[in-house]
Amino acid sequence: METVLFLAHTENGCLSKASLEALAMARSLGGSLVAGLVGTDTQAAANAIAACGAARFLAVDGEAFQVPRFATDAAAAEALACAAGATVVIAPGTSRWSRVLPAVAQRLGGAVDTHITAIGVEGGITVSRWYYRQRLEALQTRTTRPWLMLVESGGAEVWSGAPGQANLEVIAVPPGKQRTTVTGVQSPAADQQTIRPDAKLLFVTGAGWTKKQKDGQPHVPEAAALILGFLTKSQCSLGSSKSLVDLSGEGQDVLPFLTHLNQVGQTGSTPRHLKGLSTCCHGEEPHVVGWRFIKERRAINLDANCGWARGKADVLYVADAFEVMRKLNKLL
């Protein structure tokens, strides 16, 4: 029987959506479940998941462990894995854990796998992972223990349960020598943020927004206003095709708020939003690869025979995206 350690960092005494999805995956393995928390106000976070069925609740608590830092995060994860006697460690694939868990696996003499999208238990533990730009799915297993797993958000339903009173064991971990000091966090204002992984809708823009319209002229400023207006009103996440973000290198007018971080598709990200709306891109294979995990896909395109129309979208609106978005913003 495996001893499964669910590893998460707290955020103001709470656990993120990605962490609760990882908890659901950890529970699906059976065996003895141990919850391990890192950060501050870990008692509140433990109480929130008191009904998850964990046999033990462990924590490394303190101001030194509140902020992401390699030295402190690695020390905390190693201490929790040793205290739990874990043979399997499951953590959300956040930037914080993705940075340190490979090193923790080396310290523990174990193995690590990243970008896991599903976990199975028939005939032993197997994990699903995508390769070759999300075109090939592999099922993998390991005999090495401890086995550390970083799971992608969107691969499981969010765990939910009634809060309670958890018996939290605090593990004393000296923070050690900290060569870096976090003096503050700078982030864009909420209305300036365009990438929102937890949003219910992904809005994808294509190169057609910057091309000549039916009057023979491009309308890039109007396109930018329509897209930003929709983002502000709907609080969706913004994606883009590679052709659109590459236009800046060709000396053409571009949407000023787009970067390669917004790029979705074969050479970009593969988001996992509940719904997706594509505008002004053709729906060919490079676009569709990035939409593989979107549960409901819709598209707007003037071409009734585009890639989206050939079975790659649940709904295709054959219409002018400018007119549709003007109407949609007005309704919002």
SVG drawing of the C-alpha trace seen along z (x, -y; Angstrom):
<svg xmlns="http://www.w3.org/2000/svg" viewBox="-28 -53 51 58">
<polyline fill="none" stroke="black" stroke-width="0.4" points="0.0,0.0 1.3,-3.4 1.7,-6.3 0.5,-9.3 1.6,-12.8 -0.5,-15.7 1.7,-18.7 0.4,-22.3 1.4,-25.8 -1.1,-28.1 -2.4,-31.4 -3.6,-33.6 -4.7,-30.6 -6.5,-29.0 -5.7,-26.5 -5.9,-27.3 -8.1,-25.6 -5.1,-23.8 -4.2,-22.5 -7.7,-21.1 -7.6,-19.4 -4.3,-17.8 -6.0,-16.7 -8.7,-15.0 -6.1,-13.1 -4.2,-12.1 -7.5,-10.7 -8.1,-8.6 -5.0,-6.5 -6.3,-5.0 -3.7,-4.0 -2.8,-6.1 -3.2,-9.8 -1.2,-12.5 -1.7,-16.2 1.4,-18.4 1.0,-22.2 3.7,-24.9 3.3,-28.6 1.5,-30.7 -1.9,-30.2 -1.7,-26.5 -4.2,-25.6 -6.9,-27.4 -6.0,-25.6 -5.9,-22.3 -9.3,-22.9 -10.7,-23.6 -9.8,-20.1 -10.3,-18.3 -12.9,-16.0 -10.6,-14.9 -9.8,-11.6 -6.2,-12.2 -4.7,-10.1 -2.3,-12.9 -2.0,-16.7 1.5,-18.0 2.7,-21.6 5.8,-23.7 4.7,-27.1 6.4,-30.4 6.9,-33.7 10.1,-32.4 8.0,-29.8 5.2,-32.2 7.0,-33.5 8.4,-31.4 12.1,-30.7 14.0,-27.7 16.0,-27.1 13.0,-27.3 10.5,-25.5 12.9,-22.6 13.7,-22.2 10.0,-22.2 9.0,-19.7 11.9,-17.4 11.0,-17.5 7.3,-16.8 8.1,-13.8 10.4,-12.3 8.0,-13.0 5.1,-11.3 7.2,-8.4 5.7,-9.1 6.2,-6.7 4.2,-8.9 4.1,-12.8 1.4,-14.6 1.6,-18.4 -0.1,-20.9 2.1,-21.9 2.5,-25.5 5.6,-27.5 6.5,-27.3 6.5,-23.5 7.8,-22.9 10.9,-24.8 11.9,-22.8 10.4,-19.2 13.0,-17.8 15.7,-18.8 13.7,-17.3 13.4,-14.1 17.2,-14.0 17.7,-14.6 15.3,-11.8 16.8,-9.4 13.5,-9.2 12.0,-10.1 9.8,-12.9 7.3,-13.3 5.8,-16.7 2.8,-17.8 0.7,-14.9 -2.9,-15.1 -4.4,-11.9 -3.6,-9.1 -4.8,-5.6 -4.5,-2.7 -5.5,0.4 -2.6,2.9 -0.4,0.3 -0.1,-3.4 0.0,-4.8 0.2,-8.5 -0.9,-10.1 1.4,-12.7 1.3,-14.3 4.2,-14.5 5.0,-16.0 3.0,-19.2 0.1,-17.4 -0.3,-14.9 0.8,-11.7 -0.5,-10.6 1.7,-8.2 0.8,-6.0 3.8,-5.7 4.6,-3.8 7.7,-3.7 9.0,-1.3 11.3,-4.0 10.1,-5.3 9.5,-8.0 7.7,-9.0 7.0,-12.7 4.3,-13.9 3.4,-17.4 -0.2,-17.5 -1.6,-19.9 -4.7,-22.0 -7.9,-20.9 -7.1,-17.2 -9.5,-16.5 -12.6,-17.9 -12.0,-20.3 -12.3,-18.5 -15.0,-19.9 -16.0,-19.0 -17.2,-20.4 -14.6,-22.2 -13.7,-20.9 -11.0,-20.8 -7.8,-19.2 -5.2,-17.8 -2.2,-19.6 1.4,-18.5 3.8,-21.3 7.3,-20.2 10.2,-22.3 12.3,-23.2 15.1,-25.8 14.9,-28.2 18.7,-28.1 20.7,-30.6 18.6,-32.6 20.6,-34.2 17.6,-36.0 15.2,-38.3 11.7,-39.0 11.0,-42.7 7.6,-42.9 5.5,-41.7 4.7,-43.7 1.8,-42.6 -0.4,-44.3 -3.8,-45.7 -6.7,-43.3 -8.0,-45.2 -4.6,-44.9 -4.2,-41.1 -5.0,-39.2 -3.9,-35.7 -6.4,-34.2 -5.9,-30.4 -9.0,-30.1 -11.4,-32.0 -14.3,-30.0 -13.8,-31.3 -10.7,-31.5 -11.0,-34.1 -8.6,-33.5 -7.7,-36.2 -6.3,-35.4 -4.4,-37.4 -7.7,-38.4 -8.2,-41.2 -5.3,-43.2 -6.1,-42.5 -7.9,-44.7 -11.7,-44.7 -14.6,-44.9 -13.9,-48.6 -10.3,-47.8 -8.6,-49.3 -7.3,-47.7 -8.9,-48.8 -6.3,-47.8 -7.2,-50.4 -10.9,-49.4 -10.0,-45.8 -7.9,-46.5 -10.8,-48.4 -13.3,-45.6 -11.1,-42.9 -10.1,-44.8 -13.7,-45.8 -14.7,-42.2 -11.9,-41.1 -12.8,-43.7 -16.5,-43.0 -16.3,-39.2 -13.1,-38.7 -12.1,-35.9 -8.6,-34.9 -6.9,-36.0 -5.1,-33.7 -3.7,-34.3 -2.6,-32.4 1.1,-32.4 0.6,-34.4 -0.9,-37.3 1.8,-37.7 4.5,-37.3 3.3,-40.2 5.4,-42.6 8.5,-41.1 7.1,-41.9 6.7,-45.6 2.9,-45.4 0.5,-47.0 -0.2,-44.7 -2.5,-44.5 -0.2,-46.2 -1.3,-44.0 -0.4,-40.7 2.8,-38.8 4.1,-35.3 2.8,-34.4 -0.7,-34.6 0.1,-32.2 -2.1,-29.1 -1.6,-26.1 1.1,-23.8 3.9,-26.1 2.2,-27.7 0.2,-26.7 -2.6,-24.1 -5.1,-25.7 -7.9,-23.9 -10.7,-26.4 -14.3,-25.2 -15.3,-27.1 -13.4,-28.7 -14.3,-31.3 -12.0,-31.6 -12.1,-34.7 -10.4,-35.4 -8.3,-32.2 -8.8,-29.3 -9.1,-26.4 -6.3,-24.3 -4.3,-21.7 -1.8,-24.2 -4.8,-26.0 -6.7,-22.9 -3.8,-21.2 -3.9,-24.0 -7.7,-23.6 -7.6,-19.9 -8.6,-20.2 -11.2,-22.9 -14.6,-21.3 -16.8,-23.5 -15.3,-25.2 -17.0,-27.9 -15.5,-30.0 -16.4,-33.1 -15.1,-33.1 -16.4,-34.5 -15.3,-31.3 -18.1,-28.7 -15.6,-26.1 -12.8,-26.9 -11.1,-24.3 -13.5,-25.0 -16.4,-24.0 -14.9,-20.6 -15.8,-19.1 -13.2,-21.0 -15.7,-23.3 -18.9,-22.6 -20.5,-25.7 -19.3,-27.9 -20.7,-31.4 -20.3,-32.5 -20.1,-36.2 -17.9,-39.3 -16.0,-39.2 -16.1,-43.0 -19.9,-43.1 -20.3,-40.2 -18.0,-41.6 -19.7,-45.1 -23.0,-43.5 -21.7,-41.3 -20.0,-44.1 -23.2,-46.1 -25.2,-43.3 -22.6,-42.9"/>
</svg>
